[in-house]
Amino acid sequence: MWNAIKGKDIPASLRICAGTDGSVTQLLEVLTGKSVNVKTQEQSIIKASPDIARLLDIKKGDHVNRRLVTLNVEGIVFVLAKSLAPIKRMPSGMKDDLMRADIPIGKILRDYRLETRRDILRIEIVHRDLFGDIPVISREYSIIYKKKMLMWINECFPVDDRWRI
Amino acid sequence: MWNAIKGKDIPASLRICAGTDGSVTQLLEVLTGKSVNVKTQEQSIIKASPDIARLLDIKKGDHVNRRLVTLNVEGIVFVLAKSLAPIKRMPSGMKDDLMRADIPIGKILRDYRLETRRDILRIEIVHRDLFGDIPVISREYSIIYKKKMLMWINECFPVDDRWRI
């Protein structure tokens, strides 16, 4: 799956953000030397459909926080990130941060001092409406906490010159 | 402390490796598209001095694995990394991997599927003999596991054109 980000036509800074097992927001800030703004496009609590229940290994109908955000630097969108997080697995307090505010997930994990593991599940090239004709690197990964999936995340990175930072 | 890596004279790929809260080896592999070789310069089990005991929050005389390695791509040294790890905090089996072989720490953590947190403690510009007159970004961080320091790590990155990848 790593071949999707190995092409020489993919800017190095994009390869890095799509390949890290750390926080993308932090990398973007180090890379640009500027603040990253998280803009929430959608956020809601849903009941898990059979597919989502299977993905997250929870019961159908369990409550899940669904969040769709963009990561922006000076008004330019670098990442579109969708996340699904079972409510019952969140440490108390974390739910409010996830729902309320435009806080990056890496920061939330640090603030709550959680010990976690990131498992990268898939990396591929796709298309997404938000980015029109621009190809997009899409990757899926899970954040594991206490041996369960605390969060499933899909990040999409447009492949173009905005990454020539 | 982040100012040390914000300078525009520091190549972007170096800023990223020194700023990530993920695995540096993985970033280097994504960045270069090549394998990273870990070369062990020194490895020994020592008894904790008072200073090391304080650093790791263990008792004086407790056993500690001390490892000094370089991360190399095609014979070029990109990172000099020193680590201290209290033996008693390692999950069984991990000790052998740390001592025996030239395996990157990020890979060891993934192989044992550990849930951890990386806390960056310090980033500064220094000099190190290995790199002669070349300035070096030095950063210290700890890998936290079960609320204790599993490992203290100091990584040194030479600041020169080898990072213009």
Interface residues (C-beta under 8 A of the other chain):
Chain A: W2 I5 K6 K8 A12 S13 R15 I16 A18 G19 T20 D21 G22 S23 Q26 L27 E29 V30 L31 G33 G106 L109 R110 R113 L114 E115 T116 R117 R118 I144 Y145 K146 K147 I165
Chain B: W2 I5 K6 K8 A12 S13 R15 I16 A18 G19 T20 D21 G22 S23 Q26 L27 E29 V30 L31 G33 G106 L109 R110 R113 L114 E115 T116 R117 R118 I144 Y145 K146 K147 I165
